[in-house]
Amino acid sequence: MNYLKYLCLLLITMSCSTSDNDVVEDQEEQEIPPIEANTFYKGMDLSFQPEMETYNVNYRAEDGSVIDLLDFVEENGANLVRLKLWHTPQDGQNGLDDVKAFAQRVKSKNMAFLLDFHYSDFWADPGTQTPPQAWQNMTNEEIRIAIYDYTKNVVNQLKAQNTLPEIIQIGNETDSGFLWNYGKVWNEFSDNWGNYAALVREAIRAVREVDTEGSVKIMLHHSSVENSIYFFTELEPFGIDFDIIGLSYYPQFQIKDLDLVASKLNQMATTFDKEIMMVEVAYPFTLAWNDNQTNYIGSLNQIIPEFPPSPEGQKAYMEWLVTTIKNIPNNRGIGFCYWAPDWIAFSGNEAMSTNGTSWENQCLFDFNNRALPAMDVFGDN
């Protein structure tokens, strides 16, 4: 870094024709090094932050001192932030303006940015993939044009403000396709893979045309470790141009056999020539709750027996997960992303767009808003 500063001063001295503004811009560009190509990603999905910040929630370090959340997680080892994007948000959250503003803060800390296109106005997951209201009643050709135009516009706007993502995710948990029924690949639409692939291909084409430097990696996302091989096998004949297999792993919904989880991940790596990221993970530090919302996890039969629902158990789970990812063959395991580590409960949180939180016992902050021991895993790897 000192060398770069010296070089900048030398260039200023040698060139009389360079304006002061140009020099400042050059220095600013040189102060931010690029993300290393072989980075092991230790990410967090902080999509709730823009809304949480409006309530002036105080997050705290382990010693109880009040912290700035983004500063704290970056200083403690997190190097990627994932943000979801809704087309025309039903509840006013996760729109493009929110994403653009928070992406600037992420990039200012030299953290990687993962953009999660939901291609919906609200939550998209295996059981719900509703197209944006603006795209309703289109023909197949019209919706292919719509996804291309929309994707290109979003990525152009991010590029224009120097926040081009390192990773772009085309759809969220698309086990059953997306943009139903145009790209649905489930039940009566199980032979509709060609239409799904065509929509994905148009979205990727839009990204590649904007990303002229080839710096963005494309992710496709499946919600299930044990069932993902079928999904990506079905896609293979269509020759989709993507780079990363993104997987969710929530033990309450999936297999709990640790050896089988590792085996499935290893099989993915040897079957498909793609990098693998565990792009949604979380684990409880307690089975208790801290507001009036019912939590996703509340009983022992929902957890992995080897990891009790305690601060120490949560940390041990994360340590196992990181080791498992790093042991994926051929160095194909490139990292993880903890989902909603910040979605804590607080007084008055029933006024949020979510009417509270169903996740406070899986956050990385306890019921006193203090950072939990699992945060160490980000700094130790």
C-alpha positions as CSV (number, residue, x, y, z in Angstrom):
1,M,0.0,0.0,0.0
2,N,2.9,2.4,0.8
3,Y,4.4,1.6,-2.6
4,L,1.1,2.6,-4.3
5,K,1.0,5.9,-2.4
6,Y,4.6,6.6,-3.4
7,L,3.8,5.8,-7.0
8,C,0.8,8.1,-7.0
9,L,3.0,11.0,-5.7
10,L,5.6,10.3,-8.3
11,L,3.1,10.4,-11.1
12,I,1.7,13.7,-9.8
13,T,5.2,15.2,-9.8
14,M,6.1,14.0,-13.3
15,S,2.8,15.0,-15.0
16,C,1.9,18.7,-15.1
17,S,-1.1,18.1,-17.4
18,T,-3.0,15.9,-14.9
19,S,-5.8,17.7,-13.1
20,D,-6.2,17.6,-9.3
21,N,-9.5,15.8,-9.7
22,D,-8.0,13.1,-11.8
23,V,-5.2,12.6,-9.2
24,V,-7.8,12.2,-6.4
25,E,-9.8,9.7,-8.5
26,D,-6.6,7.7,-9.3
27,Q,-5.6,7.6,-5.6
28,E,-9.1,6.4,-4.6
29,E,-9.1,3.6,-7.1
30,Q,-5.7,2.4,-6.0
31,E,-6.6,2.5,-2.3
32,I,-9.2,-0.4,-2.9
33,P,-7.5,-3.6,-3.9
34,P,-9.5,-6.2,-5.9
35,I,-11.1,-9.2,-4.4
36,E,-8.6,-12.1,-4.7
37,A,-9.6,-14.8,-7.2
38,N,-9.0,-17.6,-4.8
39,T,-10.9,-16.0,-1.9
40,F,-12.7,-18.3,0.5
41,Y,-16.0,-16.4,1.0
42,K,-17.3,-15.9,4.6
43,G,-20.5,-14.1,3.8
44,M,-23.7,-12.8,5.5
45,D,-27.0,-12.1,3.9
46,L,-27.8,-8.6,5.4
47,S,-30.9,-7.9,3.3
48,F,-32.8,-6.9,6.5
49,Q,-30.3,-4.2,7.4
50,P,-31.7,-1.3,5.4
51,E,-35.0,-1.7,7.3
52,M,-33.5,-2.6,10.7
53,E,-31.4,0.5,10.6
54,T,-34.6,2.7,10.5
55,Y,-35.4,1.4,14.0
56,N,-31.9,2.4,15.4
57,V,-31.3,-1.1,16.7
58,N,-28.1,-1.3,18.8
59,Y,-25.9,-4.3,18.0
60,R,-23.2,-5.0,20.5
61,A,-19.8,-6.7,20.6
62,E,-19.3,-9.6,23.1
63,D,-18.2,-7.1,25.7
64,G,-21.5,-5.2,25.4
65,S,-20.1,-2.1,23.6
66,V,-22.3,-0.7,20.8
67,I,-21.0,-1.4,17.3
68,D,-21.7,-0.4,13.7
69,L,-22.8,-3.7,12.3
70,L,-21.2,-3.6,8.9
71,D,-17.9,-2.3,10.4
72,F,-18.0,-5.0,13.0
73,V,-18.6,-8.0,10.8
74,E,-16.0,-6.9,8.3
75,E,-13.4,-6.3,11.1
76,N,-14.2,-9.8,12.4
77,G,-13.6,-11.7,9.1
78,A,-16.8,-11.5,7.0
79,N,-15.7,-10.7,3.4
80,L,-19.0,-11.0,1.4
81,V,-22.5,-9.5,1.8
82,R,-25.5,-11.0,0.0
83,L,-28.5,-8.8,-0.8
84,K,-31.8,-9.9,-2.2
85,L,-33.6,-7.9,-4.9
86,W,-37.4,-7.7,-5.4
87,H,-38.7,-6.2,-8.6
88,T,-41.5,-4.0,-7.3
89,P,-41.6,-4.8,-3.5
90,Q,-45.0,-5.5,-2.0
91,D,-43.8,-4.2,1.4
92,G,-41.5,-1.5,0.2
93,Q,-38.3,-3.4,1.1
94,N,-35.5,-4.9,-0.9
95,G,-36.0,-2.7,-3.9
96,L,-33.3,-1.5,-6.3
97,D,-32.7,1.8,-4.5
98,D,-32.1,-0.1,-1.2
99,V,-29.7,-2.5,-2.8
100,K,-27.8,0.2,-4.6
101,A,-27.3,2.2,-1.4
102,F,-26.2,-0.7,0.7
103,A,-24.0,-2.1,-2.0
104,Q,-22.0,1.2,-2.0
105,R,-21.3,0.7,1.7
106,V,-20.3,-2.9,1.2
107,K,-17.9,-2.1,-1.6
108,S,-16.4,0.8,0.4
109,K,-15.1,-1.8,2.9
110,N,-13.6,-3.9,0.1
111,M,-16.1,-6.7,0.8
112,A,-17.5,-8.8,-2.1
113,F,-21.1,-8.3,-3.1
114,L,-23.5,-11.1,-4.0
115,L,-26.7,-10.0,-5.7
116,D,-29.7,-12.3,-5.3
117,F,-32.3,-11.7,-8.1
118,H,-35.6,-13.2,-6.9
119,Y,-37.5,-12.1,-10.1
120,S,-40.6,-11.5,-8.0
121,D,-42.2,-8.7,-5.9
122,F,-41.9,-10.8,-2.8
123,W,-40.3,-14.0,-1.4
124,A,-39.3,-16.6,-3.9
125,D,-38.6,-20.2,-2.8
126,P,-39.3,-23.7,-4.0
127,G,-43.0,-23.4,-3.1
128,T,-43.6,-19.9,-4.4
129,Q,-42.1,-18.4,-7.6
130,T,-44.6,-15.7,-8.5
131,P,-43.6,-13.4,-11.4
132,P,-43.6,-9.6,-10.8
133,Q,-47.0,-8.1,-11.2
134,A,-45.7,-6.1,-14.1
135,W,-44.9,-9.3,-16.0
136,Q,-48.2,-11.0,-15.5
137,N,-50.1,-12.3,-18.6
138,M,-47.1,-12.1,-20.9
139,T,-46.3,-14.6,-23.6
140,N,-43.2,-16.8,-23.3
141,E,-41.4,-14.5,-25.8
142,E,-42.4,-11.4,-23.9
143,I,-41.2,-12.6,-20.5
144,R,-37.9,-13.6,-22.0
145,I,-37.5,-10.1,-23.2
146,A,-38.6,-8.8,-19.8
147,I,-36.1,-10.8,-17.8
148,Y,-33.3,-9.8,-20.2
149,D,-34.2,-6.0,-20.1
150,Y,-34.7,-5.9,-16.4
151,T,-31.5,-7.8,-15.5
152,K,-29.5,-5.7,-17.9
153,N,-30.9,-2.5,-16.4
154,V,-30.2,-3.5,-12.9
155,V,-26.6,-4.6,-13.6
156,N,-26.0,-1.4,-15.7
157,Q,-27.1,0.7,-12.8
158,L,-24.8,-1.1,-10.4
159,K,-21.9,-0.9,-12.8
160,A,-22.5,2.9,-13.2
161,Q,-22.0,3.4,-9.5
162,N,-18.9,1.1,-9.3
163,T,-20.7,-1.6,-7.3
164,L,-20.8,-4.4,-9.9
165,P,-21.3,-7.6,-7.9
166,E,-18.7,-10.3,-7.7
167,I,-21.4,-12.9,-7.9
168,I,-24.9,-12.7,-9.3
169,Q,-27.5,-15.3,-8.4
170,I,-30.2,-16.0,-11.1
171,G,-33.3,-16.8,-9.1
172,N,-33.7,-17.8,-5.5
173,E,-34.0,-21.5,-4.5
174,T,-35.1,-22.4,-8.0
175,D,-35.6,-26.2,-7.3
176,S,-39.0,-25.9,-9.1
177,G,-37.9,-23.3,-11.6
178,F,-39.0,-19.7,-11.4
179,L,-41.4,-17.2,-12.9
180,W,-44.3,-19.7,-12.7
181,N,-45.7,-21.0,-14.9
182,Y,-43.3,-19.8,-17.6
183,G,-40.2,-21.4,-16.1
184,K,-41.8,-23.9,-13.8
185,V,-40.3,-27.4,-13.7
186,W,-42.5,-29.1,-11.1
187,N,-45.5,-31.4,-11.1
188,E,-47.5,-30.9,-14.4
189,F,-44.6,-28.8,-15.7
190,S,-41.9,-31.4,-15.1
191,D,-41.1,-31.4,-18.9
192,N,-40.7,-27.6,-19.0
193,W,-37.0,-27.5,-18.5
194,G,-36.4,-25.9,-22.0
195,N,-38.5,-22.8,-21.1
196,Y,-36.8,-22.5,-17.7
197,A,-33.3,-22.8,-19.3
198,A,-34.3,-20.2,-21.9
199,L,-35.2,-17.7,-19.2
200,V,-32.0,-18.3,-17.2
201,R,-30.0,-18.0,-20.4
202,E,-31.5,-14.6,-21.2
203,A,-30.7,-13.3,-17.7
204,I,-27.2,-14.5,-17.9
205,R,-26.8,-13.0,-21.4
206,A,-27.8,-9.6,-19.9
207,V,-25.2,-9.9,-17.2
208,R,-22.4,-11.0,-19.5
209,E,-23.1,-8.1,-21.9
210,V,-22.7,-5.5,-19.1
211,D,-19.8,-7.3,-17.5
212,T,-17.3,-6.6,-20.3
213,E,-14.3,-7.4,-18.1
214,G,-15.7,-10.9,-17.2
215,S,-15.4,-10.3,-13.5
216,V,-18.9,-11.5,-12.4
217,K,-19.6,-15.1,-11.6
218,I,-23.0,-16.5,-12.2
219,M,-24.7,-18.7,-9.5
220,L,-27.7,-21.0,-9.8
221,H,-29.3,-21.7,-6.4
222,H,-31.0,-24.9,-5.1
223,S,-32.5,-25.3,-1.7
224,S,-31.5,-28.9,-0.9
225,V,-28.1,-30.6,-0.6
226,E,-29.5,-34.1,-1.1
227,N,-31.7,-33.3,-4.1
228,S,-29.6,-30.9,-6.0
229,I,-27.8,-33.5,-8.2
230,Y,-31.1,-34.2,-9.9
231,F,-31.7,-30.5,-10.6
232,F,-28.3,-29.8,-12.2
233,T,-28.4,-33.1,-14.1
234,E,-31.6,-32.0,-15.7
235,L,-30.0,-28.7,-16.7
236,E,-26.9,-30.1,-18.2
237,P,-28.2,-30.8,-21.8
238,F,-29.0,-27.1,-22.1
239,G,-25.4,-25.9,-21.7
240,I,-26.2,-23.1,-19.3
241,D,-23.2,-20.7,-18.9
242,F,-22.9,-20.5,-15.1
243,D,-20.0,-20.7,-12.6
244,I,-21.3,-21.5,-9.1
245,I,-23.7,-24.0,-7.6
246,G,-25.3,-22.3,-4.7
247,L,-26.9,-24.5,-2.0
248,S,-29.0,-23.9,1.1
249,Y,-28.6,-26.1,4.1
250,Y,-31.1,-25.8,6.9
251,P,-31.0,-29.0,9.0
252,Q,-34.7,-28.6,10.1
253,F,-35.7,-29.1,6.5
254,Q,-33.0,-31.5,5.3
255,I,-30.9,-34.5,6.1
256,K,-29.1,-34.4,9.4
257,D,-26.5,-37.1,8.8
258,L,-23.2,-35.2,8.6
259,D,-21.4,-37.9,6.6
260,L,-24.2,-38.0,4.1
261,V,-24.1,-34.2,3.7
262,A,-20.4,-34.3,3.1
263,S,-20.8,-37.1,0.6
264,K,-23.5,-35.3,-1.3
265,L,-21.3,-32.2,-1.6
266,N,-18.3,-34.2,-2.7
267,Q,-20.5,-36.0,-5.3
268,M,-21.6,-32.6,-6.6
269,A,-18.0,-31.5,-7.1
270,T,-17.0,-34.6,-9.0
271,T,-20.2,-34.7,-11.1
272,F,-20.3,-31.1,-12.2
273,D,-17.4,-28.9,-13.2
274,K,-18.5,-26.0,-11.0
275,E,-17.6,-24.2,-7.8
276,I,-19.9,-24.8,-4.8
277,M,-21.0,-22.3,-2.2
278,M,-23.3,-22.9,0.8
279,V,-25.1,-19.7,0.1
280,E,-27.8,-20.0,2.9
281,V,-26.9,-21.5,6.2
282,A,-27.8,-20.9,9.9
283,Y,-28.1,-22.7,13.2
284,P,-29.8,-22.0,16.5
285,F,-27.9,-20.9,19.7
286,T,-31.1,-21.6,21.7
287,L,-34.6,-23.0,21.3
288,A,-36.1,-20.1,23.2
289,W,-37.7,-17.0,21.5
290,N,-37.6,-13.3,22.1
291,D,-40.8,-11.9,20.5
292,N,-44.3,-13.0,19.6
293,Q,-43.5,-14.6,16.3
294,T,-43.2,-18.4,16.0
295,N,-39.6,-19.4,15.2
296,Y,-38.6,-21.8,12.4
297,I,-36.7,-23.9,15.0
298,G,-38.1,-24.6,18.4
299,S,-37.6,-28.3,19.2
300,L,-34.8,-30.8,19.5
301,N,-36.0,-32.9,16.6
302,Q,-35.2,-30.1,14.2
303,I,-31.5,-29.9,15.0
304,I,-28.4,-32.0,14.4
305,P,-27.8,-34.3,17.4
306,E,-24.0,-33.5,17.4
307,F,-24.6,-29.8,17.9
308,P,-26.8,-28.7,20.8
309,P,-28.8,-25.5,20.5
310,S,-26.4,-23.4,22.5
311,P,-23.8,-20.7,21.7
312,E,-21.1,-23.3,21.8
313,G,-23.2,-25.7,19.7
314,Q,-23.8,-23.0,17.1
315,K,-20.1,-22.3,16.9
316,A,-19.2,-26.0,16.6
317,Y,-21.8,-26.4,13.8
318,M,-20.2,-23.6,11.9
319,E,-16.7,-25.0,12.4
320,W,-17.9,-28.4,11.0
321,L,-19.5,-26.6,8.1
322,V,-16.4,-24.7,7.1
323,T,-14.2,-27.8,7.4
324,T,-16.7,-29.8,5.2
325,I,-16.7,-27.1,2.5
326,K,-12.9,-26.8,2.5
327,N,-12.7,-30.6,2.1
328,I,-14.8,-30.6,-1.1
329,P,-12.7,-32.2,-3.8
330,N,-10.7,-30.2,-6.3
331,N,-10.9,-27.1,-4.2
332,R,-14.5,-26.6,-5.4
333,G,-15.8,-25.4,-2.1
334,I,-15.5,-21.6,-2.2
335,G,-17.3,-20.5,0.9
336,F,-20.6,-20.0,2.8
337,C,-23.1,-17.2,3.5
338,Y,-25.0,-17.0,6.8
339,W,-28.6,-16.1,6.3
340,A,-30.0,-13.1,8.3
341,P,-27.5,-13.1,11.2
342,D,-28.9,-9.7,12.1
343,W,-32.7,-10.4,12.1
344,I,-32.9,-10.0,15.9
345,A,-35.9,-9.2,18.0
346,F,-36.3,-5.8,19.6
347,S,-38.9,-3.7,21.3
348,G,-41.4,-2.5,18.7
349,N,-40.3,-5.0,16.0
350,E,-43.9,-6.0,15.3
351,A,-44.0,-2.8,13.2
352,M,-41.5,-4.2,10.8
353,S,-42.6,-5.4,7.3
354,T,-42.2,-8.9,8.7
355,N,-44.3,-8.2,11.9
356,G,-41.3,-9.3,14.0
357,T,-38.8,-12.1,13.5
358,S,-39.0,-15.8,13.3
359,W,-35.2,-16.1,13.3
360,E,-33.9,-14.5,16.5
361,N,-32.6,-17.8,17.9
362,Q,-30.6,-18.4,14.7
363,C,-28.9,-15.0,14.6
364,L,-25.2,-14.4,15.4
365,F,-26.3,-12.0,18.2
366,D,-28.0,-13.2,21.4
367,F,-31.1,-11.8,23.0
368,N,-29.1,-9.0,24.5
369,N,-27.9,-8.1,21.0
370,R,-24.3,-9.2,21.8
371,A,-22.2,-11.1,19.3
372,L,-22.1,-14.8,19.8
373,P,-19.0,-17.1,19.8
374,A,-19.8,-18.3,16.2
375,M,-18.6,-15.0,15.0
376,D,-15.1,-16.3,15.6
377,V,-15.5,-18.7,12.7
378,F,-15.4,-15.8,10.3
379,G,-12.1,-14.5,11.6
380,D,-10.5,-17.9,12.0
381,N,-10.9,-19.1,8.4
